[in-house]
Amino acid sequence: MPDKTPEERSSGRRESESVVDDDREIVESMRLALEASGYEIMVARDGNQGLAMAERDNPDLVILDMMMPKTQRISGAGEAPPQSARSPAGHHDHRQ
């Protein structure tokens, strides 16, 4: 997680996570685990929604399924859009 600013630490603001995945079971399991740990969770069902959400809400972390449809506007794993530069990007591959 990125370091919080002094204002964020003193404000009691919950860290936000953006989960971008089209698999409902994965989204729900991630939501349950992350909410139980105290995170605020936002969900998008495709890459275009995820990009719009990241630009609008600037989450602390983006968890992105790179293999789902509508990810063509996203440049690659580990690269955040310029407008959400403070949000690290991560990806998962559930093809095992």
Number of C-alpha atoms within 10 A of each C-alpha: 8 10 9 12 9 8 9 12 11 9 9 8 12 13 16 20 23 26 26 28 24 18 13 10 10 14 17 13 11 16 20 12 11 15 14 10 9 11 18 17 18 17 19 19 18 20 23 17 15 24 24 12 19 25 17 11 13 19 22 23 22 25 20 26 23 21 15 15 13 14 19 11 10 16 10 14 15 12 13 21 18 9 12 19 14 15 23 18 20 17 17 12 9 10 5 3
